[in-house]
Amino acid sequence: MNIVLDHNEESKGRKFEWVDKWVKMTGERAKIDAKANNTYIIYNTENGWVREYPDGTIIPYDQELEGENK
């Protein structure tokens, strides 16, 4: 799969501004895959690692969700 990102010489941003777009697209794809497979994604926030479920529930990674076995 080829992904083409908009990048032109006239852009007044960072040298590797395309990386921000790529990271955002990667995160969006992870959410889509998690929803399709009824799983969660894990990512780091200012307050530490969290799990985000397809229904929008976000809990700290080390906290157990009711009825879930680690």
Sequence and secondary structure as in RCSB ss.txt:
>XXXX:A:sequence
MNIVLDHNEESKGRKFEWVDKWVKMTGERAKIDAKANNTYIIYNTENGWVREYPDGTIIPYDQELEGENK
>XXXX:A:secstr
        TT  S TTTHHHHHHHHHHHHHHHHHHHHT  EEEEETTEEEEE TTS EEETTS  TT   
